[in-house]
């Protein structure tokens, strides 16, 4: 895996002043990775993102994009920003138009995308963030959370190679926060590099391949989540808390006199580790393309049984199943696999792009001793 971004010994101070916002800072971001940036307020997360994309030019050190130092010229910065989309913590800082549809279209139009294609991208992006009904709405009439979703839609419409999201779930309701993670997973599966800064340690723990932790403008940790959270003193000094699943695994493992490793990162893995080892149920899997449900909903219910719980994962499927009985509207993969770990059958409808996640989840659970069967409904 090659490095798409690299910062080497970067020092940055606003207006060249004496206070260093970034101090001898280094980070490497692997292409196609899921990277979480953690740290308390003022740790330097937003400054890091601005420096990665050339908004800030460091006084010392260098920033590399695809192995080459960033050139702080119009052409050099355009090259970086044509491939990188950024969702800022404050959405008002990146909104340039008066209407929702105009703002989402702003990025792709500036990149020279054909207007018919732009319209398709706008419709898809707004649907992905549940803002289709607000397409013609003036931005000033939206709440802060709604403007955040419009900002995410604008980034999606660019079709970037790298997606940088600064506190993307801040100000969002729990359902919208889950959809942000679905979108991040979709981008990752499409080969896009995704960086998310967040205070939500539970979100980062279940999603990220690796975590990078900042404190007072310095990178103090880069590696696996479990290694970082096992160092309670460092977690405290960085102004963070350990994820709930990590804490529960540690405590229950201690009670049972077993090693905390392997570490479950979601509910189904936790249940598989401590659930008693009963025979696993089956997950009836229905891969859905946009609008492609047809008779398979009824077929799946017939095969799995009327008592089987039904889960959804993905925006297209969520729209396609409007009006149908559903038990788990969000986080359907983990919820349905949890049912299976407990010995019960379930039905999972999901956007086809997420197929690799199902295999990954099944393989993970097998490592925890639960061999979940997957039945595919064609």
Backbone torsions as a table, in degrees:
resi	resn	phi	psi	omega
1	UNK	NA	129.8	-177.9
2	UNK	-91.6	161.7	179.9
3	UNK	-88.8	126.3	178.7
4	UNK	-91.0	-33.5	175.5
5	UNK	-130.0	145.2	173.2
6	UNK	-150.0	135.1	173.2
7	UNK	-117.8	129.2	-176.3
8	UNK	-119.3	111.7	173.4
9	UNK	50.3	48.0	-175.6
10	UNK	-82.8	132.8	171.9
11	UNK	-123.2	131.1	-179.8
12	UNK	-139.7	135.1	173.7
13	UNK	-135.6	135.0	-179.3
14	UNK	-59.7	128.0	178.8
15	UNK	58.2	24.0	178.4
16	UNK	68.9	19.8	-177.7
17	UNK	-73.1	-178.0	-174.6
18	UNK	-78.3	-20.2	-177.1
19	UNK	-86.1	115.8	-177.9
20	UNK	-86.4	115.6	176.6
21	UNK	-78.4	-31.5	171.8
22	UNK	-128.7	131.1	-171.4
23	UNK	-129.1	105.9	178.9
24	UNK	52.7	51.2	-168.6
25	UNK	-94.6	132.6	178.5
26	UNK	-135.9	141.4	175.6
27	UNK	-157.1	147.8	174.4
28	UNK	-126.1	130.5	-179.7
29	UNK	-115.1	118.3	-178.4
30	UNK	-77.6	140.0	179.8
31	UNK	-64.0	135.9	179.6
32	UNK	79.3	8.4	-175.8
33	UNK	-89.5	163.9	170.7
34	UNK	-108.1	104.9	-172.6
35	UNK	-116.7	128.4	176.3
36	UNK	-104.9	134.6	176.1
37	UNK	-109.7	117.1	-176.2
38	UNK	-114.4	154.8	176.7
39	UNK	160.5	155.7	178.8
40	UNK	-71.0	171.0	174.3
41	UNK	-56.9	134.7	180.0
42	UNK	84.3	3.7	-178.8
43	UNK	-72.4	-22.6	179.1
44	UNK	116.3	11.6	-175.8
45	UNK	-63.9	-50.0	-178.7
46	UNK	-65.7	-40.3	177.2
47	UNK	-60.1	-39.1	178.4
48	UNK	-60.4	-43.7	-180.0
49	UNK	-65.1	-42.7	178.0
50	UNK	-62.6	-34.2	-179.8
51	UNK	-74.9	-38.0	177.7
52	UNK	-58.8	-38.4	-174.6
53	UNK	-95.5	7.8	173.7
54	UNK	83.8	4.6	175.8
55	UNK	-66.1	-41.9	174.4
56	UNK	-106.2	138.4	176.0
57	UNK	-107.2	121.9	-176.6
58	UNK	-68.0	150.0	175.6
59	UNK	-76.1	-28.3	178.4
60	UNK	-138.3	156.8	179.2
61	UNK	82.7	-174.5	-178.7
62	UNK	-144.1	155.9	177.3
63	UNK	-117.5	129.1	-178.1
64	UNK	-114.2	139.2	173.1
65	UNK	-122.8	121.5	-174.8
66	UNK	53.0	40.0	174.2
67	UNK	84.2	-3.6	-178.9
68	UNK	-117.1	138.9	177.5
69	UNK	-58.9	139.1	177.3
70	UNK	-65.0	132.7	175.0
71	UNK	-95.9	123.2	-175.3
72	UNK	-87.7	56.0	174.0
73	UNK	-119.8	168.9	179.2
74	UNK	-58.5	-44.6	-178.8
75	UNK	-67.6	-42.2	-178.4
76	UNK	-65.6	-42.6	-179.8
77	UNK	-72.0	-33.9	176.6
78	UNK	-63.8	-37.2	178.6
79	UNK	-60.2	-43.9	179.8
80	UNK	-69.0	-48.5	-171.9
81	UNK	-74.3	-15.6	175.2
82	UNK	-72.7	-19.1	-179.3
83	UNK	-108.8	-11.8	-173.4
84	UNK	-118.3	125.8	174.7
85	UNK	-108.2	140.9	-176.9
86	UNK	-125.6	132.1	171.0
87	UNK	-108.6	111.5	-176.1
88	UNK	-79.9	157.4	179.5
89	UNK	-60.9	-40.3	176.5
90	UNK	-101.8	106.2	-174.9
91	UNK	-62.6	-25.1	-178.3
92	UNK	-64.1	-20.4	-179.1
93	UNK	-75.1	-11.4	-176.9
94	UNK	-127.8	21.8	178.1
95	UNK	-108.0	130.8	-170.8
96	UNK	-122.4	-7.0	-174.1
97	UNK	-124.2	172.3	-175.5
98	UNK	-92.8	-31.6	-178.6
99	UNK	-105.5	152.7	-178.5
100	UNK	-57.3	-53.3	-176.2
101	UNK	-61.5	-35.5	179.5
102	UNK	-67.2	-39.6	-177.9
103	UNK	-69.0	-40.0	178.7
104	UNK	-66.9	-32.2	-179.2
105	UNK	-79.4	-14.9	-172.3
106	UNK	-56.1	-48.7	-177.0
107	UNK	-63.2	-56.4	-178.9
108	UNK	-62.7	-33.9	176.9
109	UNK	-63.5	-40.3	178.3
110	UNK	-65.7	-24.5	177.8
111	UNK	-86.7	0.5	176.4
112	UNK	84.8	18.0	178.9
113	UNK	-70.4	140.3	179.4
114	UNK	-57.3	143.0	-173.7
115	UNK	-62.4	-36.9	177.7
116	UNK	-63.8	-41.2	177.3
117	UNK	-66.3	-39.1	178.6
118	UNK	-60.2	-43.5	-179.2
119	UNK	-61.5	-40.5	177.6
120	UNK	-64.6	-42.2	179.5
121	UNK	-63.6	-41.4	-179.7
122	UNK	-62.1	-47.1	-179.7
123	UNK	-61.0	-43.0	-178.7
124	UNK	-67.7	-44.0	-177.7
125	UNK	-64.8	-41.4	179.5
126	UNK	-66.7	-35.7	177.4
127	UNK	-67.6	-37.9	-179.8
128	UNK	-61.8	-26.6	-179.0
129	UNK	-109.8	15.2	177.5
130	UNK	57.9	45.3	179.5
131	UNK	-126.6	18.2	-178.0
132	UNK	-60.2	-37.1	-178.0
133	UNK	-70.3	-9.1	-177.3
134	UNK	-107.5	13.1	-172.7
135	UNK	-54.9	-40.3	-176.5
136	UNK	-96.1	6.9	-173.1
137	UNK	-82.8	138.9	172.0
138	UNK	-63.5	140.8	-176.8
139	UNK	-62.6	-32.9	-177.2
140	UNK	-68.9	-12.7	177.9
141	UNK	-88.8	-3.1	-177.0
142	UNK	-91.4	153.2	172.7
143	UNK	-74.6	170.8	178.6
144	UNK	-61.1	-42.0	178.9
145	UNK	-65.7	-37.5	177.7
146	UNK	-67.4	-39.0	177.0
147	UNK	-65.2	-35.0	176.6
148	UNK	-61.7	-42.0	179.8
149	UNK	-67.1	-35.7	175.9
150	UNK	-65.1	-39.2	178.1
151	UNK	-62.8	-40.2	177.1
152	UNK	-64.7	-41.3	178.0
153	UNK	-60.9	-41.1	178.6
154	UNK	-61.2	-38.1	177.7
155	UNK	-68.9	-40.7	179.6
156	UNK	-63.6	-37.0	-176.0
157	UNK	-66.2	-19.3	179.3
158	UNK	-75.3	-20.1	-174.6
159	UNK	57.3	61.7	-172.9
160	UNK	-78.1	164.8	170.5
161	UNK	-88.4	-25.6	177.9
162	UNK	-132.1	132.1	175.5
163	UNK	-116.3	119.9	177.3
164	UNK	-109.6	125.0	-175.8
165	UNK	-127.1	113.3	-177.4
166	UNK	-95.4	108.1	-177.5
167	UNK	49.0	58.6	-173.0
168	UNK	-68.7	-22.6	-178.5
169	UNK	-95.3	-2.4	179.0
170	UNK	-64.2	126.6	178.9
171	UNK	84.7	0.2	179.3
172	UNK	-98.1	151.6	174.5
173	UNK	-73.8	165.4	-175.6
174	UNK	-57.6	-37.7	-179.9
175	UNK	-66.7	-44.7	178.6
176	UNK	-63.9	-34.3	177.6
177	UNK	-63.9	-41.1	177.4
178	UNK	-64.0	-37.4	179.1
179	UNK	-66.8	-32.6	175.7
180	UNK	-60.7	-42.0	179.3
181	UNK	-68.2	-39.2	174.0
182	UNK	-57.1	-45.4	179.7
183	UNK	-63.7	-41.0	178.4
184	UNK	-61.9	-40.6	177.8
185	UNK	-64.6	-42.5	-179.6
186	UNK	-61.5	-45.2	179.0
187	UNK	-60.2	-43.8	179.1
188	UNK	-60.1	-44.3	-179.0
189	UNK	-68.0	-21.0	176.1
190	UNK	-88.0	7.1	176.6
191	UNK	88.9	9.8	-178.4
192	UNK	-88.9	138.1	175.7
193	UNK	-77.9	129.4	-176.2
194	UNK	-123.3	124.9	173.7
195	UNK	-116.9	128.3	178.2
196	UNK	-127.6	126.6	168.4
197	UNK	-97.6	140.5	-175.4
198	UNK	-161.0	152.9	168.6
199	UNK	-92.0	-9.6	-175.8
200	UNK	-82.7	90.7	-175.7
201	UNK	-66.7	-29.9	178.4
202	UNK	-67.2	-41.3	177.2
203	UNK	-60.7	-49.9	-177.5
204	UNK	-64.3	-37.3	-176.6
205	UNK	-63.9	-40.1	-178.2
206	UNK	-80.8	-16.7	-172.1
207	UNK	-108.8	-42.1	-165.5
208	UNK	-78.3	146.1	170.3
209	UNK	-73.1	-37.6	-178.3
210	UNK	-149.5	156.9	177.8
211	UNK	-120.1	145.9	173.6
212	UNK	-123.3	125.1	-172.4
213	UNK	-114.0	129.1	-178.7
214	UNK	-108.4	145.4	173.2
215	UNK	-148.0	119.0	177.5
216	UNK	52.4	45.8	175.1
217	UNK	78.8	7.2	179.4
218	UNK	-120.0	147.2	171.7
219	UNK	-82.8	114.3	-175.3
220	UNK	-105.9	-10.7	176.3
221	UNK	-159.1	141.6	173.2
222	UNK	-147.7	116.9	-177.5
223	UNK	164.8	-149.4	-177.4
224	UNK	-80.7	151.8	179.2
225	UNK	-60.2	-44.0	-175.7
226	UNK	-61.5	-38.6	179.2
227	UNK	-64.6	-41.7	-179.6
228	UNK	-67.3	-48.7	-175.0
229	UNK	-72.6	-14.5	175.4
230	UNK	-75.2	-14.4	178.5
231	UNK	-99.8	85.6	-173.1
232	UNK	-59.2	-36.5	-178.6
233	UNK	-65.3	-43.1	179.9
234	UNK	-66.5	-39.9	177.1
235	UNK	-58.3	-44.8	179.8
236	UNK	-64.3	-45.6	-177.8
237	UNK	-63.5	-28.2	-179.5
238	UNK	-86.2	2.6	177.4
239	UNK	73.2	25.8	-176.9
240	UNK	-116.2	171.8	173.1
241	UNK	-124.5	156.2	177.5
242	UNK	-75.8	148.3	178.5
243	UNK	-63.4	151.3	-178.2
244	UNK	-60.4	-42.8	-179.3
245	UNK	-64.9	-39.1	177.4
246	UNK	-61.8	-44.7	-179.3
247	UNK	-66.2	-44.1	-179.9
248	UNK	-63.2	-41.6	178.3
249	UNK	-61.8	-42.3	-179.6
250	UNK	-63.1	-45.4	-176.7
251	UNK	-69.6	-45.9	-178.1
252	UNK	-68.7	-36.7	175.9
253	UNK	-61.5	-41.0	178.9
254	UNK	-64.6	-41.4	178.6
255	UNK	-62.1	-40.4	-178.2
256	UNK	-85.0	-2.5	178.7
257	UNK	67.3	34.3	179.6
258	UNK	-121.8	168.5	179.3
259	UNK	-71.3	143.3	174.9
260	UNK	-67.8	-18.0	177.5
261	UNK	-90.0	138.4	1.6
262	UNK	-73.6	152.5	-174.4
263	UNK	-95.6	117.5	173.3
264	UNK	-72.6	142.9	-179.5
265	UNK	-113.7	-2.3	177.5
266	UNK	-146.8	177.9	-173.5
267	UNK	-65.1	-45.1	-176.6
268	UNK	-63.2	-39.0	177.7
269	UNK	-67.4	-38.6	177.9
270	UNK	-62.9	-44.0	178.8
271	UNK	-64.7	-38.6	179.5
272	UNK	-64.2	-36.3	-179.1
273	UNK	-72.9	-38.0	-172.9
274	UNK	-118.4	6.6	-171.0
275	UNK	-83.6	-2.4	172.9
276	UNK	106.4	-8.0	172.0
277	UNK	77.3	20.3	177.5
278	UNK	-66.8	163.0	179.4
279	UNK	-62.6	131.6	-176.3
280	UNK	-74.6	150.5	173.1
281	UNK	-82.6	-169.9	-178.2
282	UNK	-114.0	149.8	170.9
283	UNK	-109.9	115.3	176.5
284	UNK	-83.4	115.3	-168.8
285	UNK	-103.5	125.5	-179.9
286	UNK	-123.2	104.7	179.2
287	UNK	-82.0	127.6	-173.3
288	UNK	-119.9	127.1	165.5
289	UNK	-86.8	170.6	-175.5
290	UNK	-55.0	119.4	177.8
291	UNK	73.1	3.3	-174.1
292	UNK	-98.2	79.5	176.8
293	UNK	-115.8	-50.1	175.7
294	UNK	55.5	-134.1	-177.2
295	UNK	-89.1	2.4	-173.1
296	UNK	-72.7	-23.0	175.2
297	UNK	-61.5	-53.0	180.0
298	UNK	-64.1	-37.9	178.9
299	UNK	-62.1	-43.5	-179.9
300	UNK	-63.8	-41.2	178.8
301	UNK	-64.2	-40.4	178.3
302	UNK	-62.5	-43.3	-175.8
303	UNK	-74.4	-37.4	-177.5
304	UNK	-85.8	-25.3	-177.9
305	UNK	104.9	149.2	-176.8
306	UNK	-62.5	-25.3	-177.2
307	UNK	-83.8	-8.7	-177.4
308	UNK	-67.5	133.8	175.8
309	UNK	-71.7	149.6	-176.8
310	UNK	-119.5	128.5	179.7
311	UNK	-123.3	158.4	-179.2
312	UNK	-126.8	143.5	170.1
313	UNK	-142.2	111.2	177.5
314	UNK	122.5	141.7	-175.4
315	UNK	-66.1	-43.2	-178.3
316	UNK	-60.9	-44.2	179.9
317	UNK	-66.4	-38.1	180.0
318	UNK	-60.9	-39.9	177.1
319	UNK	-69.4	-42.4	-176.1
320	UNK	-65.1	-28.0	-177.7
321	UNK	-97.9	14.9	176.8
322	UNK	-56.9	127.5	-179.9
323	UNK	92.7	-11.6	177.1
324	UNK	-88.8	158.3	176.1
325	UNK	-70.4	125.3	177.4
326	UNK	-138.5	137.5	179.4
327	UNK	-97.8	-35.7	-178.5
328	UNK	-123.5	97.0	-178.3
329	UNK	-75.3	-25.5	-177.4
330	UNK	-132.8	150.6	-178.9
331	UNK	57.0	39.6	-175.6
332	UNK	-64.2	-31.2	-179.0
333	UNK	-63.0	-53.1	-179.1
334	UNK	-64.7	-38.2	-178.5
335	UNK	-66.2	-44.6	-179.3
336	UNK	-69.5	-38.7	176.8
337	UNK	-69.0	-29.8	174.2
338	UNK	-64.4	-41.6	175.3
339	UNK	-57.3	-44.5	-178.4
340	UNK	-65.2	-41.0	178.6
341	UNK	-59.1	-34.2	-179.9
342	UNK	-84.5	7.6	174.0
343	UNK	90.0	12.3	-177.2
344	UNK	-114.2	146.0	176.7
345	UNK	-79.0	151.0	177.9
346	UNK	-147.5	169.2	179.9
347	UNK	-124.0	129.6	-179.8
348	UNK	-120.3	116.6	171.9
349	UNK	-99.2	132.5	-173.9
350	UNK	-151.8	151.9	172.7
351	UNK	-61.9	138.5	-172.1
352	UNK	-59.3	-26.0	-178.3
353	UNK	-62.5	-22.1	-175.1
354	UNK	-88.3	6.6	-178.8
355	UNK	-50.9	-44.7	179.8
356	UNK	-60.2	-28.8	178.9
357	UNK	-65.3	-35.7	179.5
358	UNK	-64.9	-45.0	178.0
359	UNK	-63.3	-41.9	179.2
360	UNK	-60.7	-42.6	-179.6
361	UNK	-67.1	-42.1	179.0
362	UNK	-63.1	-41.8	178.9
363	UNK	-65.1	-39.8	178.4
364	UNK	-62.4	-45.0	-178.9
365	UNK	-66.3	-35.0	176.9
366	UNK	-62.3	-36.0	176.6
367	UNK	-66.2	-23.3	176.2
368	UNK	-94.0	5.8	174.6
369	UNK	95.4	11.0	-179.4
370	UNK	-119.8	111.3	-176.4
371	UNK	-95.5	87.1	-176.5
372	UNK	-78.2	132.1	177.9
373	UNK	-87.8	140.9	177.6
374	UNK	-116.9	121.2	178.0
375	UNK	-106.6	121.5	-175.9
376	UNK	-92.8	127.2	174.4
377	UNK	-97.8	114.2	-177.7
378	UNK	-81.6	NA	NA
